Every structure is written in C-alpha cells, then in structure tokens.
Amino acid sequence: MGATRIDSRRLAMALLICCGLIVSGLASAKADTDPSVQHYVDSQGRSICSNLAEGPTTGAVHGTVDGTQLAGGFTHLQAVEIIRLSVQRYCPEYVPLVKQAGY
C-alpha cells in the first residue's frame, strides 16, 4: 500500500505540473498577439464583420481568411487569428460560424 500512495502522489504532482504548463501556455499565447495582427483587427475588424454579414456561410469565412491574407500580406495563421479576434470583438454572433468553418 505504501508504494501505491507514493505513485498517487507522483501522479497528482505530474497532473498539477501539466495543468500549470497548459494554463501558462494559453496565457502567453494570448499575450503574444502580433502587433500588426492587432492593428489590422483594430482598423479592419468591423469591415470583416460586415463582409460576413452579407452572406454568413462557411465559404464566406474561408474567403474572408484568404482575402485578409492577400490584402494584408499575412500568413494563413495570422489571417485566421485576425478573423477570430475580429469576430470575438465586433460580431460574436458569428463565433459558431467561424468554428464551423474549422477556425
């Protein structure tokens, strides 16, 4: 029984460490938003929402990501982040649509 108690403590400690790493990773990822991405969201976020409002489909989300990537010279991942942040801030009603589109 003594060995089981030690293993349980080690398991608990390992889980706490993993949870701490995950939480700290999420916090730093949020804090590390590229300034150019944030600037684009600030200046174009409402326009992105207007574009989605014209035809709220997953195709429109994909097209908006592609258009943002080309217009702003962003990577695909940056364009996806721009769409997510814009929708979260200016038109949260489209969050489910963005998720449905796979972003």
Backbone hydrogen bonds in HBPLUS format (Angstrom, degrees):
<---DONOR---> <-ACCEPTOR-->    atom                        ^
c    i                          cat <-CA-CA->   ^        H-A-AA   ^      H-
h    n   atom  resd res      DA  || num        DHA   H-A  angle D-A-AA Bond
n    s   type  num  typ     dist DA aas  dist angle  dist       angle   num
A0005-ARG N   A0001-MET O   3.12 MM   4  6.44 155.5  2.18 153.5 159.4     1
A0006-ILE N   A0002-GLY O   3.22 MM   4  6.50 157.3  2.27 146.4 151.7     2
A0007-ASP N   A0003-ALA O   3.00 MM   4  6.22 161.4  2.04 148.7 153.8     3
A0008-SER N   A0004-THR O   2.89 MM   4  6.09 153.4  1.96 148.4 155.8     4
A0009-ARG N   A0005-ARG O   3.02 MM   4  6.28 152.7  2.09 144.4 151.6     5
A0010-ARG N   A0006-ILE O   2.91 MM   4  6.21 160.0  1.95 151.4 157.1     6
A0011-LEU N   A0007-ASP O   2.84 MM   4  6.03 159.1  1.89 148.2 154.3     7
A0012-ALA N   A0008-SER O   2.89 MM   4  6.06 160.8  1.92 146.7 152.1     8
A0013-MET N   A0009-ARG O   2.87 MM   4  6.07 159.9  1.91 150.4 155.9     9
A0014-ALA N   A0010-ARG O   2.85 MM   4  6.06 158.9  1.90 149.6 155.5    10
A0015-LEU N   A0011-LEU O   2.92 MM   4  6.17 158.6  1.97 150.8 156.5    11
A0016-LEU N   A0012-ALA O   2.98 MM   4  6.23 157.0  2.04 148.1 154.2    12
A0017-ILE N   A0013-MET O   2.97 MM   4  6.21 157.7  2.02 149.9 155.9    13
A0018-CYS N   A0014-ALA O   2.93 MM   4  6.17 163.8  1.96 150.9 155.3    14
A0019-CYS N   A0015-LEU O   2.90 MM   4  6.09 164.4  1.93 151.0 155.4    15
A0020-GLY N   A0016-LEU O   2.95 MM   4  6.10 156.2  2.01 144.8 151.5    16
A0021-LEU N   A0017-ILE O   2.95 MM   4  6.23 152.2  2.03 149.9 157.3    17
A0022-ILE N   A0018-CYS O   2.95 MM   4  6.22 159.6  1.99 152.8 158.3    18
A0023-VAL N   A0019-CYS O   2.97 MM   4  6.15 171.2  1.98 154.0 156.2    19
A0024-SER N   A0020-GLY O   2.98 MM   4  6.05 162.5  2.01 144.6 150.0    20
A0025-GLY N   A0021-LEU O   2.90 MM   4  5.96 148.4  2.00 141.1 150.1    21
A0026-LEU N   A0022-ILE O   2.97 MM   4  6.25 153.6  2.04 151.1 157.7    22
A0027-ALA N   A0023-VAL O   3.04 MM   4  6.25 160.6  2.08 150.3 155.4    23
A0028-SER N   A0024-SER O   3.01 MM   4  6.16 160.3  2.05 145.7 150.6    24
A0029-ALA N   A0025-GLY O   2.97 MM   4  6.05 149.7  2.06 141.8 150.3    25
A0030-LYS N   A0026-LEU O   3.14 MM   4  6.32 155.8  2.20 146.5 151.7    26
A0031-ALA N   A0027-ALA O   3.14 MM   4  6.33 151.7  2.22 142.2 150.1    27
A0032-ASP N   A0028-SER O   2.96 MM   4  5.96 127.7  2.24 139.8 152.1    28
A0037-VAL N   A0034-ASP O   3.00 MM   3  5.18 122.8  2.33 103.1 117.9    29
A0038-GLN N   A0034-ASP O   2.97 MM   4  6.34 162.7  2.00 158.8 163.7    30
A0039-HIS N   A0035-PRO O   2.86 MM   4  6.02 157.2  1.92 146.6 153.1    31
A0040-TYR N   A0036-SER O   3.03 MM   4  6.14 154.9  2.10 138.1 144.6    32
A0041-VAL N   A0037-VAL O   2.96 MM   4  6.27 158.1  2.01 152.4 158.4    33
A0042-ASP N   A0038-GLN O   2.91 MM   4  6.16 161.5  1.94 149.8 154.9    34
A0043-SER N   A0039-HIS O   2.93 MM   4  6.16 153.2  2.00 148.6 155.7    35
A0044-GLN N   A0040-TYR O   2.67 MM   4  5.54 152.2  1.75 151.6 158.9    36
A0045-GLY N   A0041-VAL O   2.84 MM   4  4.55 140.0  2.00 129.9 131.8    37
A0047-SER N   A0044-GLN O   3.08 MM   3  5.20 117.2  2.49 100.4 115.9    38
A0048-ILE N   A0044-GLN O   2.95 MM   4  6.26 150.9  2.04 155.0 164.0    39
A0049-CYS N   A0045-GLY O   3.10 MM   4  6.41 154.5  2.16 145.4 151.7    40
A0050-SER N   A0046-ARG O   2.93 MM   4  6.21 150.9  2.01 144.1 152.5    41
A0051-ASN N   A0047-SER O   2.92 MM   4  6.15 153.4  1.99 146.6 153.4    42
A0052-LEU N   A0048-ILE O   3.04 MM   4  6.36 156.9  2.10 146.8 152.6    43
A0053-ALA N   A0049-CYS O   2.89 MM   4  6.08 145.8  2.01 144.2 154.1    44
A0054-GLU N   A0050-SER O   3.24 MM   4  6.49 135.1  2.45 141.7 151.0    45
A0054-GLU N   A0051-ASN O   3.30 MM   3  5.48 138.4  2.49  99.1 109.4    46
A0055-GLY N   A0052-LEU O   3.29 MM   3  5.66 140.8  2.45 105.4 114.5    47
A0057-THR N   A0055-GLY O   2.72 MM   2  5.82 116.9  2.12 121.6 104.8    48
A0060-ALA N   A0057-THR O   3.09 MM   3  5.13 122.0  2.44  94.8 108.8    49
A0061-VAL N   A0057-THR O   3.14 MM   4  6.55 149.0  2.24 144.5 152.9    50
A0062-HIS N   A0058-THR O   2.97 MM   4  6.29 164.2  1.99 152.4 155.6    51
A0063-GLY N   A0059-GLY O   2.86 MM   4  6.06 158.6  1.91 146.6 153.2    52
A0064-THR N   A0060-ALA O   2.85 MM   4  5.95 148.7  1.95 142.0 150.4    53
A0065-VAL N   A0061-VAL O   2.94 MM   4  6.22 154.8  2.00 151.2 157.8    54
A0066-ASP N   A0062-HIS O   2.97 MM   4  6.24 166.6  1.99 150.6 154.1    55
A0067-GLY N   A0063-GLY O   2.81 MM   4  5.95 161.0  1.84 146.5 152.5    56
A0068-THR N   A0064-THR O   2.87 MM   4  5.92 155.3  1.93 143.4 150.1    57
A0069-GLN N   A0065-VAL O   2.94 MM   4  6.14 155.8  2.00 149.0 155.8    58
A0070-LEU N   A0066-ASP O   3.02 MM   4  6.31 160.4  2.06 150.3 154.9    59
A0071-ALA N   A0067-GLY O   2.80 MM   4  5.86 169.8  1.81 152.6 156.2    60
A0072-GLY N   A0068-THR O   2.97 MM   4  5.74 159.7  2.01 141.3 147.0    61
A0073-GLY N   A0069-GLN O   3.03 MM   4  5.53 122.8  2.37 130.3 141.2    62
A0074-PHE N   A0069-GLN O   3.11 MM   5  4.67 132.3  2.34 125.1 134.8    63
A0079-ALA N   A0075-THR O   2.97 MM   4  6.22 159.3  2.01 151.8 157.3    64
A0080-VAL N   A0076-HIS O   2.95 MM   4  6.23 155.6  2.01 151.6 158.2    65
A0081-GLU N   A0077-LEU O   3.00 MM   4  6.21 156.6  2.06 142.6 149.1    66
A0082-ILE N   A0078-GLN O   2.88 MM   4  6.17 152.1  1.96 148.3 156.2    67
A0083-ILE N   A0079-ALA O   3.03 MM   4  6.31 159.2  2.07 148.8 153.4    68
A0084-ARG N   A0080-VAL O   2.92 MM   4  6.18 169.6  1.93 155.9 158.8    69
A0085-LEU N   A0081-GLU O   2.88 MM   4  6.02 173.5  1.88 155.1 157.1    70
A0086-SER N   A0082-ILE O   2.89 MM   4  5.93 160.2  1.93 147.9 154.1    71
A0087-VAL N   A0083-ILE O   2.93 MM   4  6.03 166.4  1.95 153.8 157.4    72
A0088-GLN N   A0084-ARG O   2.89 MM   4  6.08 163.0  1.92 152.5 157.8    73
A0089-ARG N   A0085-LEU O   2.99 MM   4  6.10 154.3  2.06 144.8 151.3    74
A0090-TYR N   A0086-SER O   2.78 MM   4  5.75 171.0  1.78 157.4 160.4    75
A0091-CYS N   A0087-VAL O   3.05 MM   4  4.74 142.4  2.19 116.5 127.2    76
A0094-TYR N   A0091-CYS O   2.96 MM   3  6.02 174.1  1.97 133.8 135.7    77
A0095-VAL N   A0092-PRO O   3.10 MM   3  5.29 169.9  2.11 112.0 114.5    78
A0097-LEU N   A0094-TYR O   3.07 MM   3  5.07 116.3  2.50  96.7 112.5    79
A0098-VAL N   A0094-TYR O   2.97 MM   4  6.29 158.5  2.02 158.6 164.1    80
A0099-LYS N   A0095-VAL O   2.98 MM   4  6.24 159.5  2.03 154.6 160.3    81
A0100-GLN N   A0096-PRO O   2.81 MM   4  6.00 151.8  1.88 143.5 152.0    82
A0101-ALA N   A0097-LEU O   2.93 MM   4  6.19 139.8  2.10 141.9 152.7    83
A0103-TYR N   A0098-VAL O   3.04 MM   5  5.54 158.0  2.09 156.9 151.8    84
A0102-GLY N   A0099-LYS O   2.92 MM   3  5.12 154.2  1.99 104.9 113.1    85
